[in-house]
Amino acid sequence: MSDASTVAELAAIADAVDRELARVRDLATRRAAHAASRGEDAGDDLLAAMYEAERVLASASRIVRRA
């Protein structure tokens, strides 16, 4: 496998991770807004897990881009 194809593949993976990060971020935003509109605590376990997933995906994207 050539260096160019490896770089291209890593870029494609990083782009895919970024898309999933955006999906998780959107879901978390909608869940927090829904909870707020109902006067509920937005700090539930599911929302906390989504925020953690955001952090992990953002880290994964940076790591893959640096590879």
Residue, then its C-alpha position, 0 to 999 in steps of 0.5 A: m500500500s502506498d503512502a498516498s493511498t494510506v493518507a487518503e484512507l486515513a482522511a476518509i476515516a477521519d471524515a467518517v468520524d467527524r460525521e458521526l461526531a456531528r450526529v452525536r452532537d446533534l442528538a445531544t443538543r436535541r435531547a438537552a433542548h427537549a429536557a429543558s422544554r419540559g422543565e426536566d434535568a438535562g443531566d441524565d445518564l444518557l445525555a452524559a454518555m452522549y457528551e462522553a461520546e462527543r469527547v471520544l469521537a473528537s479525540a479519535s478524529r484528531i488522532v486519525r488526522r495526525a497519523 
